[in-house]
Amino acid sequence: MDTRARIIEAFSETLRETGHPPETVFGFCKRLDLPERDFFTEFASLHAVENAYWEQIIHRVILAVESGAEWAAFDARQRLLSFLYAFFEDALNHRSLLLARLAKLGPLARPDFLRGFESRFKAFAKAIVAQGVASGEIAERGRLSALYPEVLYLHLRGVIDFNLRDESRGYERTDAFIEKTVAVAFDLLRTQVFDSALDLARFLIPCREGSAA
């Protein structure tokens, strides 16, 4: 195992055992019997290690679904569903970490440690959107279309939040939630409802700012 992989693995083990990241690079390296120089050759900070850990998780899931035998034949909606089911199947391997790091955060929170995770998913979502626009599953709306990956990321975070509160056997309620919300999302993205919802949001945001003042 190379140094970078060793650091990420040890970091994730600390997260699992304690529920929070290591407090100092010095203490982390001492427990790992690793010179600080070797750590800083790979990462600028402990925060960078966690960022890499979560990005690695979503990257692995994306590669797995894209290499599936049926991927090429899937339409945009099927590709998103395939990813979501695969993501939450994989999440069973690190559910304790998701609970420790995200259970107390709402789906709108943007923690720094998910920056790489978010970027990798949005690149994936952009490709799904492009396919959906080409096939007519998703409406082309010019500059508004650039918001679609953001919408799909917020959807992912919403499903994660739902899953972390799901106590059904085998998380079957999460599966149903995925199916229903993806259906709604694609209905919105191919109709004028998305435009109406955006207009409403633009109307409400100034009102909130005015009332807060």
N, C-alpha and C positions, 0 to 999 in steps of 0.2 A: 504493500500500500504506500503510495507516495505521501509526501508531507502534507499537501493540501487536503487530500482525502482523509488523512489521519486526524487533522485538526477539526474538520467538519464533523467527523464521526464522534470524536471526544466531546465536542461542543454539544452535539445533540444528546449524548448520554448525560451530560450535566443538566441539560434542560429537563430531561425525563426524570432524573433523580430528585432534583430540587424545585422544579417548576419555574425557575428563572435562570437567566444567563449567568456565566461566571462573573465575578465582580471585578477582577483585575487580570490583565494579561500575564503578569508575573505569577500569580497564584495558579492560573490555568496551565501555564507552561511548566511550572514546578510539578504539578500533579501528573502532567503528561511526560515529564522528563525530557522536555524539548527546549533547546536554547531559544531565548526571545528573538535572537537574530533570525532564526529559521521561521518563527511565526510571522515576523514583520516582513519577511521576504515574500510571503504569500498573501497576507492580509494587513490592511492599515489599522484595523481595530477589531474588537470582539463583535461590534455591531456589523461589520462587513462579513464576518463569518456567518452570523445568523441570516443575513440577507442572502448569502450564497446557498445556505442550507435550504431555505424555502424555495428559492429559484430552482434549485436542483430537483426538488420534489415535483414541481409542476412541469419542468422540462422533461423529466422521465415519463410522466403520464402522457404528455403530448406526443413524444416519440413512440410510445407504445401504441396509441390509438392510430397514429398516422401510418404505422407499419402493418396494421391489420389487413387481412385479406380482402375485406369488404369496403375498406375506406374509400377507394377510388369510385365505387358505385354509389356511395352515400350522397344525398343532397345536403344542403347546409343545415337544415334542422336535425337530420339524423347524425351529422357530424358533431353538433353541439351536444346532443343527447349522449352519444357514444363517449365523448370526453367526460361529461358530468358523471355518468355511471362509473367510468373507470377511475375518475378522481376520488369518488367517495368509497370505492372498493379499496383503493390504495390507502385512503385516509385511515382505515382501520389499523394500519401499521404504525401510525403516529398520532392516534386520536388523543392520547394523553397530552401531547404537545399542543395540539389545536385547542384543547380545553384550557390549558395553562396560559396560552398566549392570546387567544381570541374570544374566549367565552365571555369575558367582561367588557369586550368592545362591541359596539354595534356595527352593522354592515357598512355604515358610511364612514367609519373611522379609517384613517390612512396611516397606520403605523409605519415608521421608517423601515422596520425589518421586513416588510412585504413589498418594498419598492421593486426589487428584481422580479419577484413573483408576479406583481401586477404588470410590469413591462412585458414579461414573457407571455402572459396570458393575452394581453391586448394585441400583440403581434399575431398570435394564433387566431384571435377573434377577428382581426382585420382580414385574414385570408378567408375565413368562413363568410364574412359579410360580402366580400368580393364575389365569392361563388354564388351567394344568395341573390345579389343584385343581377348577376349575369343570367341566372335561371328564372328571375322574376319572383322568387320567394320573398325578396326584400325590395322595397321601393327605393329608387335612387332619388335623393333629395339634395343634390349638390353639396354645399358645405355642411348641411345638417347630417349628411351621411357619415361625416368624420366623428360624430358623437356615438355611433353605433357600438364600437368596441368598448367605450366607456359604459354604455348601458348594459352590455353583456357582462362586463366586469362587476358592476354593481349587482347584477343578477347572481353571479357566482358567489359574491360575498353574502348575499341574502340567503342563498341555499346553505352555505357553510353555517351561518348563524342558526338557521332552522335545524340543521342536522345536529348541531351541538346541544340543542334543547330537546331533540327527539329521543324519547325513551321507549319507542315501540320495538317489538322484537325484530331483529335483523334490520332495523331502521327502515322498515317498509313504508312508513309515512314519508320519509325523505324521498324514496323512489317515486311515490305518488306526487309529491310536491314538485319534483323535477319535471315529471311528465306534464303536469298542469301548467306550471309557470313557463316552460319552454313553448307550449302551445299558445299561451297568451302573448309571450314576447314576440313570436313570429306573426301573430295576428296584428299586433301593434306596428311592427316594422314594415308590414306590407299595405297598411291602410292609412287613412288620414288621421286616425286616432292619435298617432304619435305626434303629428303636428299640433293637434288640439291640446294635447297634454303639455307640450313644450310651451305653447302660448300661455296656458294657465300657469305654468311654473314661472314664466317671465313676469306675469301679472302679480303673482303672490309674493315673489321675492322682494320687490320694492315696497309692497305693503308691510311686510315684516320689518324691513329696515325703517320704514316710517314709524311704525308702532313702537319699535324699540327705542327710537329717538324720543 
